[in-house]
Amino acid sequence: MFEITTRRAPMICRTNRQAHARRLAIETLEARYALAFDALFCVPHVANSAAQVVDVGAAQPIQSSIRGSAGTAAPLAPGLNTTTFARPEGEVVSATGRSPFDPSGEGLVTPLDALLILIQISRVNRGDAVNDALAIRSFDTSGDGDVNPLDALIVLNELSSYSREREGTLNVPIASWINNPTTINGSLTTEDLSLRLDLEESVDIVFAMLLNGGGSAAPVDLSSLVVGGAIELSHTQVVSLFAPQPDSDLMFSFWTDLPQHAVRTFIEVTWQPPTDSGVLLIENAENGIANILDQTHTSYSLIQNSVVSQGSHAFHLAHPTVSSNWFSINQTLAIRSDTKLFFMSQLNWATPTQIAKVQLSTDQGTTWPITVFSQAGVESNPSGDGSFVFRQIDLSAYAGQNVRIRFFYEYSGGTRYAETDTGTGWVIDDIRVASEYETTAYEIGQPTELEQWLLEITNRARADGVIEANRLAGDGTFANVYSQFGINPEDIVSQYTASIANGFIDRHAQPLAFNSILLQAARLHSQDLLTNAFQGHISSNNPPAPFQPGFTSTQRAAALGYIRSVSENVFSYSISVPFAHAGFAVDWGDETPSDPQYNPAFAGQGMQNPAGHRRNIHDNDFNEAGIAVLLGTNGLVGPQLVTQKFSNSRGPMITGVAYVDQDNNDFYSPGEGLGGILVEVQGEAFHAITSTSGGFAIPVSGDGTYLVTFTGDGVERWSTQVVVANGSNVKVDYVSTA
């Protein structure tokens, strides 16, 4: 039990046009409740009258463990366990959530809560309290930054609306941090965002939102997590569900019943993750040799940009002379019991006497007696890895010691590959010394839904050329085009069959993965085709930067940082994505008898001879692509201008698309892509976040069996094993039914 002291006083009830006087007696909650719903709103007049004592029954918490809101701005029900933290200036900060609709801290919204707001107003008017920041957070239901009768009216209005629409009580979750935060510089601060929501037993629908500090500002449905009248969210769950930003002031809101419900609980904290993450070193060649001791021959550069794991640069060691070449990292590291060395390694052409080593020094680099990694060239496979391999070295045996690290490319005599191009020697990238390796997101850019659709159609064709030939021959959509060029659909099948037999195209080609640079190069070239109204593979006299007039497809990619040979298809007169694909795969058009690959058996069949576009589509050597679909017209070109770029990354990838099969055709369609899905490959250095159109790609170390897992908000977690063989890409799609 506790006593509330109130005053009987005249009430000034105002509208925009008039003021009325009436007396408001607060003898009972029922009387207060009825009066507050008067259309005129009531403002206490503090000039008069004597105090009266009203006996109000004690408000009880839902469970004895629930902690109520803290503060001195209003009386609290006895028995509520309140945890508070004092700011330096004296303001009280609560470690629990608070709802201005439930200042009593019961977890229920009742007329008592409206009365407590009115009491706060009365106490402020007679000088016993102030509307400080804590009072605003505790009583301001309207969000106008003040405490006034409107706030009490809103509480009563919500109660009335709720009682009209449904049975039962109006509930509000009580939120609290599981690990008590600390107060730093006046702010409630925590490293661990684990929290608990206590609920009435009847509550089974709960929503949440992160209002500031990152995230998408969209409601998150927590209903499936309700267990025994409560929800407990681990730190990992909070981070996954809301994506808060580290070192930010966070405000969460929680509510029940409906996604748009106004009656909510709020809880705030400053999130400061631990600064000791166990990361001792990150070196990826992107900052030059500022932190590197370079002991390589002057005939080549230690840092190059033609073969990289991720980013724009990587290290390269070679043997242009008989001397060993190496570099060390100019930083002394204090090794701990959980320290590991991680790096991406690619040993290319090398003999058994050309050996890649990682060595440690415990005397500041004077001597290097400890070898923790060694890989020599293999006589039966001198071309080497062919792609980057993720290496992980346990350094716990050197815990407590201060060490330096060097990458040493040893030559021990005999024959050697002396070239200095990146096809020979040892390439190293993404060096990290840490307790755990934080995988890096592999970016494919943001292909549009039309670009993703064309990649899916292209990959379907590459899966089996014979099936694709029959699909194209039987597609009546293109009958008019076939007639225009004099194409007999049966000849499409016969040309495919003959071209597979003589090796001109591959029946089965590995799936293509998007490459962000090739995508950019394709888009810029399509823009050149549109702006300058032409179709061709050579840049115009006025190409978009950074291209120059006369650039080839390979030069355009190189200008953007992709240093490999690139093949290309272009079509400036497409009318749809399927039309562009058919134009490339059927390859309707003129013959070129002077070309060395011209096939006389195909003469007069209305298809390009040789069929170079078809060959690009069905070339198993390619494993990545950039595809641009640009909409527009300029003179005769348009309405779609399509550029396809093809190349090889020198390493396998797991690639695919995540989508909702809304039209139930077992195939990706525009508008079906699922963006923001996390794709992880166990034990590998990279992960992916699907693009807005659903696509992804992840480089892997080489042949083997990999566990691939898809997770994301609103989608079912799914894992599958994938076998990578012969250094080829593998396609894995995440498909959700409509």
TAPE-V826717 format. One record per run of one state. SS is the DSSP state (A for helix, B for strand, O for the rest). FROM is the first residue (numbers start at 0). LEN is the number of residues. Records with the same first field share a line. If there is no record, write none. Layout:
SS: FROM-LEN / FROM-LEN
//
This chain:
O: 0-1 / 7-1 / 14-4 / 24-4 / 36-4 / 44-6 / 56-27 / 86-5 / 94-1 / 96-1 / 98-9 / 108-2 / 125-7 / 139-9 / 165-5 / 171-2 / 177-4 / 184-2 / 190-4 / 198-7 / 212-1 / 214-5 / 221-1 / 225-1 / 227-2 / 233-1 / 242-1 / 244-3 / 256-8 / 271-9 / 283-8 / 295-7 / 304-9 / 317-7 / 329-3 / 334-5 / 347-1 / 349-4 / 361-8 / 376-1 / 378-2 / 381-7 / 394-1 / 398-3 / 411-12 / 424-1 / 434-5 / 441-7 / 463-1 / 473-2 / 485-3 / 501-11 / 514-1 / 531-21 / 559-7 / 574-2 / 586-1 / 588-2 / 591-8 / 602-4 / 607-1 / 609-2 / 617-6 / 631-2 / 634-2 / 637-2 / 647-5 / 661-11 / 673-4 / 681-4 / 689-5 / 699-4 / 711-6 / 724-5 / 731-2 / 737-1
B: 1-6 / 8-6 / 18-6 / 40-4 / 50-6 / 83-3 / 91-3 / 95-1 / 97-1 / 107-1 / 170-1 / 173-4 / 181-3 / 186-4 / 194-4 / 205-7 / 213-1 / 219-2 / 226-1 / 229-4 / 243-1 / 247-9 / 264-7 / 280-3 / 291-4 / 302-2 / 313-4 / 324-5 / 332-2 / 339-8 / 348-1 / 353-8 / 369-7 / 377-1 / 380-1 / 388-6 / 401-10 / 423-1 / 425-9 / 439-2 / 512-2 / 566-8 / 587-1 / 590-1 / 606-1 / 608-1 / 623-8 / 633-1 / 636-1 / 639-8 / 652-9 / 672-1 / 677-4 / 685-4 / 694-5 / 703-8 / 717-7 / 729-2 / 733-4
A: 28-8 / 110-15 / 132-7 / 148-17 / 222-3 / 234-8 / 395-3 / 448-15 / 464-9 / 475-10 / 488-13 / 515-16 / 552-7 / 576-10 / 599-3 / 611-6
//
